[in-house]
Amino acid sequence: MVDLAEIQAAYYMVAATGVLVAAVFYILNLRISQRNQEISLKNQELSQKTQELMLKAQEQTLETRQVQLFMQYFNVWMSPGYLDNYVELYNQQWSDFDDWEEKFGVRNNPRGFLAYTTIENYYEGLGVLVRRGLVDPHLVDDLMGADIINYCDKMRPIAEGMRKDKKWATWGENSEYLYNEMKRIRDKQHPELKTKPP
């Protein structure tokens, strides 16, 4: 016959084994939980790094597209058609807006007027791109800043005349913006060239 003490001993052993299994299970659970947290943290770090890399890639793509856009403008700037208009414009001699209109206005000198509007519209468009942040003004300055400043200095009376006499209040506003950006950059990079505004 089985003694009560043996039954109790067996019961304690089963209970102890149950506690031991529960403790082992609990420890394994803790380790798995800890490992899952570590994996989760690593995934978050990887996710953050992935997002940073994606953001950097997007920035590089944007910079590349800005450079491509600017290079399209630069190619026009170097084209024979543009250069012909540029030379034509810089050979124009006049004393004021009325004199210019008499000598180079659309009715009296379509070729002279074409030279002016071609160059003006070119810088007007580039001014829009710079103003909207689609092209870096420093990039523009590096390649054509001096020409923009020279053009706007020479043609300022014509732009003012178009605004006043022709009642085109916004005539040349973006090329003027571009001019001001080029002056700001030049004055910062070359303070020895700084001049007082007219």
C-alpha positions, 0 to 999 in steps of 0.5 A: 500500500502507498503511504501518505508520506509517499503521496505527499512527497510525490505531490510536492515533487509534481508541484515543485516540478510545475513551479520549476517549469513555470519559472523556466517558462517565465525566464524564457518569456522574459528573454524572448520579450527582451529580444523582441524589444531589442529587435523592435528598437533595432527596427526603429533605428533602421527605419529612422536610418532608412527614412534619413537615407530616403530624405537624403536621396530625395534632396540629392534628386532635387539638387540634380533636377535643379542643376539639370533645369539650370543647365537647360537655361545655361545652354540657351545662354550659350546658344548662338541665337541668344548671343546674337541678341545679347550682342545686338542689345549691348550695341544699342546706344540711347540716352533715355527711354524715349530715345530708346523707344525711338531707336529700338522700339517695336515699331521702328526697329523690330530687331532691336526690340526683339534683342531686348525682349529676348534677353529680358524674358530670359532673365525674367524666367530665370528670376521666377525659378530663383524666386521660387527656389527651383534654382540655387541663386549661387549657382546662377551667380557662379556662371552668369551673375556678372552678366545679369548685373550688367544687363540690369544696370544698362536696361533699368531705364527701359524697364522703368519706362515700360512700367511707367509709360506703357503701364506695365507695372510688373514689367521686369519684376522677376529679372529685377529680383534676380538682379538683387539676388546677384548683387546680394551674393556679389556684395557678400562674396566680394565686398570690395565691389560693393556699390551704392544702389542707384 
